[in-house]
Amino acid sequence: MDEQPELLKKLLTMLANTSDEELDCGHVYDMMDEAAELKAKGVDLTVVMPQIEHHLAMCRCCSSEFQLLIDIVQESAEA
């Protein structure tokens, strides 16, 4: 199975979904702890941190890190 067309389609979709004011991974990482705490409390990040939410939807690395952080915050809250 040739994965190149699928990869190209994914890249074109990501490009189409970019905005004029993108945050880079460094900025997202700096705000990730606050975003994770809000998300763990059920806050809709698309409302309070739309640029963070957008970046997380586009960046697999940051999204994975963010999910791990949410898991840690939720486990801490349960303890």
N, CA, C and O atoms as a Maestro MAE file, in Angstrom:
{
 s_m_m2io_version
 :::
 2.0.0
}

f_m_ct {
 s_m_title
 :::
 protein
 m_atom[316] {
  # First column is atom index #
  i_m_mmod_type
  r_m_x_coord
  r_m_y_coord
  r_m_z_coord
  i_m_residue_number
  s_m_chain_name
  s_m_pdb_residue_name
  s_m_pdb_atom_name
  i_m_atomic_number
  :::
  1 25 0.837 -1.186 0.000 1 A "MET " " N  " 7
  2 3 0.000 0.000 0.000 1 A "MET " " CA " 6
  3 2 0.884 1.252 0.000 1 A "MET " " C  " 6
  4 15 1.786 1.377 0.828 1 A "MET " " O  " 8
  5 25 0.633 2.144 -0.896 2 A "ASP " " N  " 7
  6 3 1.416 3.364 -1.029 2 A "ASP " " CA " 6
  7 2 0.863 4.424 -0.079 2 A "ASP " " C  " 6
  8 15 -0.291 4.834 -0.198 2 A "ASP " " O  " 8
  9 25 1.701 4.863 0.868 3 A "GLU " " N  " 7
  10 3 1.261 5.834 1.868 3 A "GLU " " CA " 6
  11 2 1.508 7.276 1.446 3 A "GLU " " C  " 6
  12 15 1.049 8.196 2.121 3 A "GLU " " O  " 8
  13 25 2.220 7.494 0.349 4 A "GLN " " N  " 7
  14 3 2.527 8.855 -0.065 4 A "GLN " " CA " 6
  15 2 1.285 9.686 -0.359 4 A "GLN " " C  " 6
  16 15 1.211 10.825 0.101 4 A "GLN " " O  " 8
  17 25 0.308 9.178 -1.100 5 A "PRO " " N  " 7
  18 3 -0.890 10.007 -1.320 5 A "PRO " " CA " 6
  19 2 -1.605 10.368 -0.016 5 A "PRO " " C  " 6
  20 15 -2.121 11.476 0.124 5 A "PRO " " O  " 8
  21 25 -1.634 9.445 0.925 6 A "GLU " " N  " 7
  22 3 -2.289 9.721 2.209 6 A "GLU " " CA " 6
  23 2 -1.504 10.778 2.991 6 A "GLU " " C  " 6
  24 15 -2.092 11.673 3.598 6 A "GLU " " O  " 8
  25 25 -0.187 10.672 2.971 7 A "LEU " " N  " 7
  26 3 0.657 11.657 3.647 7 A "LEU " " CA " 6
  27 2 0.496 13.028 2.998 7 A "LEU " " C  " 6
  28 15 0.374 14.038 3.691 7 A "LEU " " O  " 8
  29 25 0.495 13.060 1.683 8 A "LEU " " N  " 7
  30 3 0.306 14.323 0.972 8 A "LEU " " CA " 6
  31 2 -1.047 14.940 1.304 8 A "LEU " " C  " 6
  32 15 -1.145 16.148 1.521 8 A "LEU " " O  " 8
  33 25 -2.082 14.119 1.343 9 A "LYS " " N  " 7
  34 3 -3.419 14.603 1.689 9 A "LYS " " CA " 6
  35 2 -3.432 15.194 3.099 9 A "LYS " " C  " 6
  36 15 -4.039 16.239 3.335 9 A "LYS " " O  " 8
  37 25 -2.763 14.524 4.026 10 A "LYS " " N  " 7
  38 3 -2.705 14.989 5.410 10 A "LYS " " CA " 6
  39 2 -1.953 16.325 5.499 10 A "LYS " " C  " 6
  40 15 -2.382 17.240 6.203 10 A "LYS " " O  " 8
  41 25 -0.837 16.425 4.783 11 A "LEU " " N  " 7
  42 3 -0.069 17.663 4.790 11 A "LEU " " CA " 6
  43 2 -0.855 18.819 4.179 11 A "LEU " " C  " 6
  44 15 -0.815 19.938 4.690 11 A "LEU " " O  " 8
  45 25 -1.562 18.554 3.100 12 A "LEU " " N  " 7
  46 3 -2.381 19.592 2.473 12 A "LEU " " CA " 6
  47 2 -3.516 20.037 3.388 12 A "LEU " " C  " 6
  48 15 -3.856 21.220 3.428 12 A "LEU " " O  " 8
  49 25 -4.099 19.099 4.119 13 A "THR " " N  " 7
  50 3 -5.153 19.441 5.080 13 A "THR " " CA " 6
  51 2 -4.591 20.320 6.194 13 A "THR " " C  " 6
  52 15 -5.213 21.307 6.587 13 A "THR " " O  " 8
  53 25 -3.416 19.959 6.700 14 A "MET " " N  " 7
  54 3 -2.789 20.763 7.750 14 A "MET " " CA " 6
  55 2 -2.472 22.163 7.239 14 A "MET " " C  " 6
  56 15 -2.679 23.149 7.948 14 A "MET " " O  " 8
  57 25 -1.975 22.249 6.020 15 A "LEU " " N  " 7
  58 3 -1.661 23.545 5.438 15 A "LEU " " CA " 6
  59 2 -2.928 24.388 5.278 15 A "LEU " " C  " 6
  60 15 -2.921 25.588 5.554 15 A "LEU " " O  " 8
  61 25 -3.988 23.768 4.841 16 A "ALA " " N  " 7
  62 3 -5.255 24.488 4.667 16 A "ALA " " CA " 6
  63 2 -5.815 24.982 5.999 16 A "ALA " " C  " 6
  64 15 -6.548 25.971 6.035 16 A "ALA " " O  " 8
  65 25 -5.474 24.301 7.088 17 A "ASN " " N  " 7
  66 3 -6.005 24.655 8.402 17 A "ASN " " CA " 6
  67 2 -5.103 25.597 9.191 17 A "ASN " " C  " 6
  68 15 -5.369 25.871 10.361 17 A "ASN " " O  " 8
  69 25 -4.054 26.090 8.569 18 A "THR " " N  " 7
  70 3 -3.192 27.030 9.278 18 A "THR " " CA " 6
  71 2 -3.875 28.387 9.367 18 A "THR " " C  " 6
  72 15 -4.746 28.723 8.563 18 A "THR " " O  " 8
  73 25 -3.459 29.151 10.359 19 A "SER " " N  " 7
  74 3 -4.017 30.496 10.512 19 A "SER " " CA " 6
  75 2 -2.878 31.509 10.481 19 A "SER " " C  " 6
  76 15 -1.705 31.136 10.519 19 A "SER " " O  " 8
  77 25 -3.225 32.772 10.414 20 A "ASP " " N  " 7
  78 3 -2.219 33.825 10.349 20 A "ASP " " CA " 6
  79 2 -1.427 33.950 11.645 20 A "ASP " " C  " 6
  80 15 -0.288 34.417 11.636 20 A "ASP " " O  " 8
  81 25 -2.016 33.539 12.741 21 A "GLU " " N  " 7
  82 3 -1.379 33.690 14.044 21 A "GLU " " CA " 6
  83 2 -1.165 32.330 14.696 21 A "GLU " " C  " 6
  84 15 -1.835 31.986 15.670 21 A "GLU " " O  " 8
  85 25 -0.240 31.570 14.158 22 A "GLU " " N  " 7
  86 3 0.080 30.246 14.691 22 A "GLU " " CA " 6
  87 2 1.031 30.372 15.877 22 A "GLU " " C  " 6
  88 15 1.906 31.238 15.890 22 A "GLU " " O  " 8
  89 25 0.857 29.515 16.859 23 A "LEU " " N  " 7
  90 3 1.818 29.407 17.954 23 A "LEU " " CA " 6
  91 2 2.781 28.280 17.632 23 A "LEU " " C  " 6
  92 15 2.391 27.263 17.058 23 A "LEU " " O  " 8
  93 25 4.039 28.464 18.003 24 A "ASP " " N  " 7
  94 3 4.988 27.378 17.807 24 A "ASP " " CA " 6
  95 2 4.990 26.466 19.037 24 A "ASP " " C  " 6
  96 15 4.369 26.774 20.054 24 A "ASP " " O  " 8
  97 25 5.686 25.360 18.925 25 A "CYS " " N  " 7
  98 3 5.696 24.368 19.999 25 A "CYS " " CA " 6
  99 2 6.220 24.947 21.313 25 A "CYS " " C  " 6
  100 15 5.734 24.586 22.385 25 A "CYS " " O  " 8
  101 25 7.197 25.832 21.238 26 A "GLY " " N  " 7
  102 3 7.751 26.439 22.450 26 A "GLY " " CA " 6
  103 2 6.725 27.238 23.222 26 A "GLY " " C  " 6
  104 15 6.635 27.125 24.445 26 A "GLY " " O  " 8
  105 25 5.947 28.047 22.513 27 A "HIS " " N  " 7
  106 3 4.902 28.830 23.177 27 A "HIS " " CA " 6
  107 2 3.831 27.920 23.778 27 A "HIS " " C  " 6
  108 15 3.361 28.146 24.894 27 A "HIS " " O  " 8
  109 25 3.460 26.903 23.029 28 A "VAL " " N  " 7
  110 3 2.443 25.967 23.524 28 A "VAL " " CA " 6
  111 2 2.971 25.229 24.751 28 A "VAL " " C  " 6
  112 15 2.250 25.051 25.733 28 A "VAL " " O  " 8
  113 25 4.219 24.805 24.690 29 A "TYR " " N  " 7
  114 3 4.811 24.091 25.819 29 A "TYR " " CA " 6
  115 2 4.811 24.962 27.074 29 A "TYR " " C  " 6
  116 15 4.541 24.474 28.171 29 A "TYR " " O  " 8
  117 25 5.114 26.251 26.914 30 A "ASP " " N  " 7
  118 3 5.136 27.175 28.060 30 A "ASP " " CA " 6
  119 2 3.770 27.313 28.722 30 A "ASP " " C  " 6
  120 15 3.692 27.577 29.922 30 A "ASP " " O  " 8
  121 25 2.698 27.139 27.966 31 A "MET " " N  " 7
  122 3 1.345 27.312 28.495 31 A "MET " " CA " 6
  123 2 0.617 25.989 28.696 31 A "MET " " C  " 6
  124 15 -0.555 25.969 29.072 31 A "MET " " O  " 8
  125 25 1.315 24.884 28.444 32 A "MET " " N  " 7
  126 3 0.665 23.587 28.460 32 A "MET " " CA " 6
  127 2 0.146 23.181 29.837 32 A "MET " " C  " 6
  128 15 -0.915 22.562 29.933 32 A "MET " " O  " 8
  129 25 0.873 23.517 30.905 33 A "ASP " " N  " 7
  130 3 0.418 23.128 32.241 33 A "ASP " " CA " 6
  131 2 -0.895 23.810 32.603 33 A "ASP " " C  " 6
  132 15 -1.795 23.179 33.158 33 A "ASP " " O  " 8
  133 25 -1.004 25.091 32.293 34 A "GLU " " N  " 7
  134 3 -2.247 25.821 32.552 34 A "GLU " " CA " 6
  135 2 -3.393 25.250 31.712 34 A "GLU " " C  " 6
  136 15 -4.506 25.076 32.208 34 A "GLU " " O  " 8
  137 25 -3.118 24.963 30.451 35 A "ALA " " N  " 7
  138 3 -4.139 24.407 29.563 35 A "ALA " " CA " 6
  139 2 -4.589 23.032 30.047 35 A "ALA " " C  " 6
  140 15 -5.779 22.721 30.002 35 A "ALA " " O  " 8
  141 25 -3.658 22.212 30.505 36 A "ALA " " N  " 7
  142 3 -4.002 20.873 30.995 36 A "ALA " " CA " 6
  143 2 -4.876 20.950 32.238 36 A "ALA " " C  " 6
  144 15 -5.822 20.175 32.380 36 A "ALA " " O  " 8
  145 25 -4.572 21.869 33.131 37 A "GLU " " N  " 7
  146 3 -5.388 22.026 34.335 37 A "GLU " " CA " 6
  147 2 -6.805 22.461 33.972 37 A "GLU " " C  " 6
  148 15 -7.778 21.956 34.533 37 A "GLU " " O  " 8
  149 25 -6.916 23.388 33.044 38 A "LEU " " N  " 7
  150 3 -8.242 23.834 32.603 38 A "LEU " " CA " 6
  151 2 -9.005 22.695 31.929 38 A "LEU " " C  " 6
  152 15 -10.185 22.481 32.211 38 A "LEU " " O  " 8
  153 25 -8.333 21.968 31.042 39 A "LYS " " N  " 7
  154 3 -8.969 20.866 30.328 39 A "LYS " " CA " 6
  155 2 -9.425 19.782 31.300 39 A "LYS " " C  " 6
  156 15 -10.509 19.220 31.139 39 A "LYS " " O  " 8
  157 25 -8.601 19.486 32.311 40 A "ALA " " N  " 7
  158 3 -8.955 18.479 33.308 40 A "ALA " " CA " 6
  159 2 -10.177 18.896 34.122 40 A "ALA " " C  " 6
  160 15 -10.908 18.046 34.630 40 A "ALA " " O  " 8
  161 25 -10.396 20.207 34.243 41 A "LYS " " N  " 7
  162 3 -11.568 20.724 34.952 41 A "LYS " " CA " 6
  163 2 -12.795 20.795 34.055 41 A "LYS " " C  " 6
  164 15 -13.881 21.162 34.504 41 A "LYS " " O  " 8
  165 25 -12.617 20.437 32.769 42 A "GLY " " N  " 7
  166 3 -13.744 20.436 31.850 42 A "GLY " " CA " 6
  167 2 -13.933 21.728 31.072 42 A "GLY " " C  " 6
  168 15 -14.948 21.904 30.399 42 A "GLY " " O  " 8
  169 25 -12.970 22.628 31.158 43 A "VAL " " N  " 7
  170 3 -13.056 23.898 30.434 43 A "VAL " " CA " 6
  171 2 -12.819 23.638 28.946 43 A "VAL " " C  " 6
  172 15 -11.942 22.858 28.577 43 A "VAL " " O  " 8
  173 25 -13.597 24.291 28.107 44 A "ASP " " N  " 7
  174 3 -13.471 24.166 26.656 44 A "ASP " " CA " 6
  175 2 -12.331 25.061 26.175 44 A "ASP " " C  " 6
  176 15 -12.468 26.285 26.154 44 A "ASP " " O  " 8
  177 25 -11.221 24.461 25.794 45 A "LEU " " N  " 7
  178 3 -10.060 25.233 25.367 45 A "LEU " " CA " 6
  179 2 -10.300 25.988 24.067 45 A "LEU " " C  " 6
  180 15 -9.624 26.981 23.798 45 A "LEU " " O  " 8
  181 25 -11.241 25.538 23.266 46 A "THR " " N  " 7
  182 3 -11.521 26.272 22.028 46 A "THR " " CA " 6
  183 2 -12.083 27.656 22.335 46 A "THR " " C  " 6
  184 15 -12.033 28.550 21.490 46 A "THR " " O  " 8
  185 25 -12.613 27.833 23.533 47 A "VAL " " N  " 7
  186 3 -13.155 29.130 23.940 47 A "VAL " " CA " 6
  187 2 -12.091 29.972 24.633 47 A "VAL " " C  " 6
  188 15 -11.921 31.145 24.299 47 A "VAL " " O  " 8
  189 25 -11.370 29.393 25.596 48 A "VAL " " N  " 7
  190 3 -10.444 30.179 26.411 48 A "VAL " " CA " 6
  191 2 -9.013 30.214 25.862 48 A "VAL " " C  " 6
  192 15 -8.273 31.159 26.135 48 A "VAL " " O  " 8
  193 25 -8.624 29.212 25.104 49 A "MET " " N  " 7
  194 3 -7.277 29.152 24.529 49 A "MET " " CA " 6
  195 2 -7.342 28.583 23.110 49 A "MET " " C  " 6
  196 15 -6.797 27.511 22.846 49 A "MET " " O  " 8
  197 25 -7.996 29.285 22.214 50 A "PRO " " N  " 7
  198 3 -8.202 28.720 20.879 50 A "PRO " " CA " 6
  199 2 -6.911 28.447 20.107 50 A "PRO " " C  " 6
  200 15 -6.846 27.478 19.350 50 A "PRO " " O  " 8
  201 25 -5.895 29.273 20.282 51 A "GLN " " N  " 7
  202 3 -4.643 29.037 19.561 51 A "GLN " " CA " 6
  203 2 -3.929 27.796 20.081 51 A "GLN " " C  " 6
  204 15 -3.309 27.061 19.312 51 A "GLN " " O  " 8
  205 25 -4.016 27.567 21.381 52 A "ILE " " N  " 7
  206 3 -3.428 26.357 21.965 52 A "ILE " " CA " 6
  207 2 -4.163 25.135 21.431 52 A "ILE " " C  " 6
  208 15 -3.536 24.173 20.987 52 A "ILE " " O  " 8
  209 25 -5.471 25.172 21.473 53 A "GLU " " N  " 7
  210 3 -6.288 24.054 20.994 53 A "GLU " " CA " 6
  211 2 -6.000 23.776 19.518 53 A "GLU " " C  " 6
  212 15 -5.904 22.620 19.106 53 A "GLU " " O  " 8
  213 25 -5.863 24.823 18.740 54 A "HIS " " N  " 7
  214 3 -5.568 24.661 17.317 54 A "HIS " " CA " 6
  215 2 -4.206 23.981 17.125 54 A "HIS " " C  " 6
  216 15 -4.077 23.058 16.321 54 A "HIS " " O  " 8
  217 25 -3.212 24.436 17.856 55 A "HIS " " N  " 7
  218 3 -1.881 23.847 17.736 55 A "HIS " " CA " 6
  219 2 -1.907 22.375 18.140 55 A "HIS " " C  " 6
  220 15 -1.302 21.534 17.476 55 A "HIS " " O  " 8
  221 25 -2.597 22.072 19.213 56 A "LEU " " N  " 7
  222 3 -2.670 20.687 19.680 56 A "LEU " " CA " 6
  223 2 -3.361 19.788 18.662 56 A "LEU " " C  " 6
  224 15 -3.031 18.607 18.547 56 A "LEU " " O  " 8
  225 25 -4.305 20.337 17.933 57 A "ALA " " N  " 7
  226 3 -4.982 19.559 16.892 57 A "ALA " " CA " 6
  227 2 -4.073 19.304 15.698 57 A "ALA " " C  " 6
  228 15 -4.270 18.340 14.959 57 A "ALA " " O  " 8
  229 25 -3.086 20.159 15.509 58 A "MET " " N  " 7
  230 3 -2.212 20.047 14.350 58 A "MET " " CA " 6
  231 2 -0.883 19.346 14.650 58 A "MET " " C  " 6
  232 15 -0.269 18.784 13.742 58 A "MET " " O  " 8
  233 25 -0.438 19.370 15.885 59 A "CYS " " N  " 7
  234 3 0.903 18.889 16.243 59 A "CYS " " CA " 6
  235 2 0.817 17.620 17.092 59 A "CYS " " C  " 6
  236 15 0.409 17.657 18.253 59 A "CYS " " O  " 8
  237 25 1.202 16.524 16.502 60 A "ARG " " N  " 7
  238 3 1.129 15.230 17.188 60 A "ARG " " CA " 6
  239 2 2.027 15.190 18.428 60 A "ARG " " C  " 6
  240 15 1.636 14.630 19.452 60 A "ARG " " O  " 8
  241 25 3.222 15.775 18.345 61 A "CYS " " N  " 7
  242 3 4.147 15.751 19.486 61 A "CYS " " CA " 6
  243 2 3.568 16.504 20.687 61 A "CYS " " C  " 6
  244 15 3.549 15.986 21.804 61 A "CYS " " O  " 8
  245 25 3.101 17.716 20.447 62 A "CYS " " N  " 7
  246 3 2.522 18.497 21.542 62 A "CYS " " CA " 6
  247 2 1.247 17.855 22.063 62 A "CYS " " C  " 6
  248 15 0.987 17.868 23.266 62 A "CYS " " O  " 8
  249 25 0.457 17.295 21.165 63 A "SER " " N  " 7
  250 3 -0.785 16.646 21.567 63 A "SER " " CA " 6
  251 2 -0.519 15.458 22.485 63 A "SER " " C  " 6
  252 15 -1.228 15.265 23.473 63 A "SER " " O  " 8
  253 25 0.486 14.670 22.167 64 A "SER " " N  " 7
  254 3 0.843 13.520 23.013 64 A "SER " " CA " 6
  255 2 1.315 13.982 24.382 64 A "SER " " C  " 6
  256 15 0.911 13.430 25.405 64 A "SER " " O  " 8
  257 25 2.171 14.994 24.398 65 A "GLU " " N  " 7
  258 3 2.669 15.549 25.657 65 A "GLU " " CA " 6
  259 2 1.519 16.114 26.484 65 A "GLU " " C  " 6
  260 15 1.470 15.935 27.701 65 A "GLU " " O  " 8
  261 25 0.606 16.791 25.818 66 A "PHE " " N  " 7
  262 3 -0.546 17.388 26.483 66 A "PHE " " CA " 6
  263 2 -1.429 16.320 27.118 66 A "PHE " " C  " 6
  264 15 -1.885 16.485 28.249 66 A "PHE " " O  " 8
  265 25 -1.669 15.243 26.411 67 A "GLN " " N  " 7
  266 3 -2.503 14.167 26.944 67 A "GLN " " CA " 6
  267 2 -1.863 13.540 28.178 67 A "GLN " " C  " 6
  268 15 -2.554 13.238 29.151 67 A "GLN " " O  " 8
  269 25 -0.553 13.345 28.141 68 A "LEU " " N  " 7
  270 3 0.146 12.814 29.319 68 A "LEU " " CA " 6
  271 2 0.010 13.767 30.503 68 A "LEU " " C  " 6
  272 15 -0.187 13.332 31.638 68 A "LEU " " O  " 8
  273 25 0.113 15.047 30.239 69 A "LEU " " N  " 7
  274 3 -0.014 16.037 31.307 69 A "LEU " " CA " 6
  275 2 -1.424 16.045 31.885 69 A "LEU " " C  " 6
  276 15 -1.591 16.152 33.100 69 A "LEU " " O  " 8
  277 25 -2.431 15.934 31.040 70 A "ILE " " N  " 7
  278 3 -3.811 15.852 31.530 70 A "ILE " " CA " 6
  279 2 -3.983 14.633 32.422 70 A "ILE " " C  " 6
  280 15 -4.611 14.720 33.477 70 A "ILE " " O  " 8
  281 25 -3.433 13.496 32.008 71 A "ASP " " N  " 7
  282 3 -3.526 12.280 32.803 71 A "ASP " " CA " 6
  283 2 -2.893 12.484 34.186 71 A "ASP " " C  " 6
  284 15 -3.442 12.034 35.192 71 A "ASP " " O  " 8
  285 25 -1.753 13.154 34.236 72 A "ILE " " N  " 7
  286 3 -1.069 13.419 35.511 72 A "ILE " " CA " 6
  287 2 -1.923 14.334 36.379 72 A "ILE " " C  " 6
  288 15 -2.075 14.089 37.575 72 A "ILE " " O  " 8
  289 25 -2.478 15.382 35.788 73 A "VAL " " N  " 7
  290 3 -3.320 16.321 36.549 73 A "VAL " " CA " 6
  291 2 -4.535 15.601 37.110 73 A "VAL " " C  " 6
  292 15 -4.902 15.809 38.267 73 A "VAL " " O  " 8
  293 25 -5.163 14.752 36.298 74 A "GLN " " N  " 7
  294 3 -6.351 14.032 36.760 74 A "GLN " " CA " 6
  295 2 -6.004 13.030 37.852 74 A "GLN " " C  " 6
  296 15 -6.762 12.885 38.811 74 A "GLN " " O  " 8
  297 25 -4.887 12.343 37.729 75 A "GLU " " N  " 7
  298 3 -4.461 11.397 38.771 75 A "GLU " " CA " 6
  299 2 -4.163 12.120 40.069 75 A "GLU " " C  " 6
  300 15 -4.489 11.619 41.145 75 A "GLU " " O  " 8
  301 25 -3.544 13.298 39.983 76 A "SER " " N  " 7
  302 3 -3.239 14.089 41.181 76 A "SER " " CA " 6
  303 2 -4.506 14.555 41.876 76 A "SER " " C  " 6
  304 15 -4.571 14.600 43.105 76 A "SER " " O  " 8
  305 25 -5.511 14.901 41.086 77 A "ALA " " N  " 7
  306 3 -6.775 15.362 41.643 77 A "ALA " " CA " 6
  307 2 -7.520 14.229 42.357 77 A "ALA " " C  " 6
  308 15 -8.243 14.464 43.325 77 A "ALA " " O  " 8
  309 25 -7.335 13.007 41.870 78 A "GLU " " N  " 7
  310 3 -8.005 11.854 42.465 78 A "GLU " " CA " 6
  311 2 -7.329 11.392 43.748 78 A "GLU " " C  " 6
  312 15 -7.955 10.733 44.578 78 A "GLU " " O  " 8
  313 25 -6.055 11.733 43.914 79 A "ALA " " N  " 7
  314 3 -5.294 11.273 45.088 79 A "ALA " " CA " 6
  315 2 -5.610 12.074 46.321 79 A "ALA " " C  " 6
  316 15 -5.053 11.812 47.387 79 A "ALA " " O  " 8
  :::
 }
 m_bond[315] {
  # First column is bond index #
  i_m_from
  i_m_to
  i_m_order
  :::
  1 1 2 1
  2 2 3 1
  3 3 4 2
  4 3 5 1
  5 5 6 1
  6 6 7 1
  7 7 8 2
  8 7 9 1
  9 9 10 1
  10 10 11 1
  11 11 12 2
  12 11 13 1
  13 13 14 1
  14 14 15 1
  15 15 16 2
  16 15 17 1
  17 17 18 1
  18 18 19 1
  19 19 20 2
  20 19 21 1
  21 21 22 1
  22 22 23 1
  23 23 24 2
  24 23 25 1
  25 25 26 1
  26 26 27 1
  27 27 28 2
  28 27 29 1
  29 29 30 1
  30 30 31 1
  31 31 32 2
  32 31 33 1
  33 33 34 1
  34 34 35 1
  35 35 36 2
  36 35 37 1
  37 37 38 1
  38 38 39 1
  39 39 40 2
  40 39 41 1
  41 41 42 1
  42 42 43 1
  43 43 44 2
  44 43 45 1
  45 45 46 1
  46 46 47 1
  47 47 48 2
  48 47 49 1
  49 49 50 1
  50 50 51 1
  51 51 52 2
  52 51 53 1
  53 53 54 1
  54 54 55 1
  55 55 56 2
  56 55 57 1
  57 57 58 1
  58 58 59 1
  59 59 60 2
  60 59 61 1
  61 61 62 1
  62 62 63 1
  63 63 64 2
  64 63 65 1
  65 65 66 1
  66 66 67 1
  67 67 68 2
  68 67 69 1
  69 69 70 1
  70 70 71 1
  71 71 72 2
  72 71 73 1
  73 73 74 1
  74 74 75 1
  75 75 76 2
  76 75 77 1
  77 77 78 1
  78 78 79 1
  79 79 80 2
  80 79 81 1
  81 81 82 1
  82 82 83 1
  83 83 84 2
  84 83 85 1
  85 85 86 1
  86 86 87 1
  87 87 88 2
  88 87 89 1
  89 89 90 1
  90 90 91 1
  91 91 92 2
  92 91 93 1
  93 93 94 1
  94 94 95 1
  95 95 96 2
  96 95 97 1
  97 97 98 1
  98 98 99 1
  99 99 100 2
  100 99 101 1
  101 101 102 1
  102 102 103 1
  103 103 104 2
  104 103 105 1
  105 105 106 1
  106 106 107 1
  107 107 108 2
  108 107 109 1
  109 109 110 1
  110 110 111 1
  111 111 112 2
  112 111 113 1
  113 113 114 1
  114 114 115 1
  115 115 116 2
  116 115 117 1
  117 117 118 1
  118 118 119 1
  119 119 120 2
  120 119 121 1
  121 121 122 1
  122 122 123 1
  123 123 124 2
  124 123 125 1
  125 125 126 1
  126 126 127 1
  127 127 128 2
  128 127 129 1
  129 129 130 1
  130 130 131 1
  131 131 132 2
  132 131 133 1
  133 133 134 1
  134 134 135 1
  135 135 136 2
  136 135 137 1
  137 137 138 1
  138 138 139 1
  139 139 140 2
  140 139 141 1
  141 141 142 1
  142 142 143 1
  143 143 144 2
  144 143 145 1
  145 145 146 1
  146 146 147 1
  147 147 148 2
  148 147 149 1
  149 149 150 1
  150 150 151 1
  151 151 152 2
  152 151 153 1
  153 153 154 1
  154 154 155 1
  155 155 156 2
  156 155 157 1
  157 157 158 1
  158 158 159 1
  159 159 160 2
  160 159 161 1
  161 161 162 1
  162 162 163 1
  163 163 164 2
  164 163 165 1
  165 165 166 1
  166 166 167 1
  167 167 168 2
  168 167 169 1
  169 169 170 1
  170 170 171 1
  171 171 172 2
  172 171 173 1
  173 173 174 1
  174 174 175 1
  175 175 176 2
  176 175 177 1
  177 177 178 1
  178 178 179 1
  179 179 180 2
  180 179 181 1
  181 181 182 1
  182 182 183 1
  183 183 184 2
  184 183 185 1
  185 185 186 1
  186 186 187 1
  187 187 188 2
  188 187 189 1
  189 189 190 1
  190 190 191 1
  191 191 192 2
  192 191 193 1
  193 193 194 1
  194 194 195 1
  195 195 196 2
  196 195 197 1
  197 197 198 1
  198 198 199 1
  199 199 200 2
  200 199 201 1
  201 201 202 1
  202 202 203 1
  203 203 204 2
  204 203 205 1
  205 205 206 1
  206 206 207 1
  207 207 208 2
  208 207 209 1
  209 209 210 1
  210 210 211 1
  211 211 212 2
  212 211 213 1
  213 213 214 1
  214 214 215 1
  215 215 216 2
  216 215 217 1
  217 217 218 1
  218 218 219 1
  219 219 220 2
  220 219 221 1
  221 221 222 1
  222 222 223 1
  223 223 224 2
  224 223 225 1
  225 225 226 1
  226 226 227 1
  227 227 228 2
  228 227 229 1
  229 229 230 1
  230 230 231 1
  231 231 232 2
  232 231 233 1
  233 233 234 1
  234 234 235 1
  235 235 236 2
  236 235 237 1
  237 237 238 1
  238 238 239 1
  239 239 240 2
  240 239 241 1
  241 241 242 1
  242 242 243 1
  243 243 244 2
  244 243 245 1
  245 245 246 1
  246 246 247 1
  247 247 248 2
  248 247 249 1
  249 249 250 1
  250 250 251 1
  251 251 252 2
  252 251 253 1
  253 253 254 1
  254 254 255 1
  255 255 256 2
  256 255 257 1
  257 257 258 1
  258 258 259 1
  259 259 260 2
  260 259 261 1
  261 261 262 1
  262 262 263 1
  263 263 264 2
  264 263 265 1
  265 265 266 1
  266 266 267 1
  267 267 268 2
  268 267 269 1
  269 269 270 1
  270 270 271 1
  271 271 272 2
  272 271 273 1
  273 273 274 1
  274 274 275 1
  275 275 276 2
  276 275 277 1
  277 277 278 1
  278 278 279 1
  279 279 280 2
  280 279 281 1
  281 281 282 1
  282 282 283 1
  283 283 284 2
  284 283 285 1
  285 285 286 1
  286 286 287 1
  287 287 288 2
  288 287 289 1
  289 289 290 1
  290 290 291 1
  291 291 292 2
  292 291 293 1
  293 293 294 1
  294 294 295 1
  295 295 296 2
  296 295 297 1
  297 297 298 1
  298 298 299 1
  299 299 300 2
  300 299 301 1
  301 301 302 1
  302 302 303 1
  303 303 304 2
  304 303 305 1
  305 305 306 1
  306 306 307 1
  307 307 308 2
  308 307 309 1
  309 309 310 1
  310 310 311 1
  311 311 312 2
  312 311 313 1
  313 313 314 1
  314 314 315 1
  315 315 316 2
  :::
 }
}
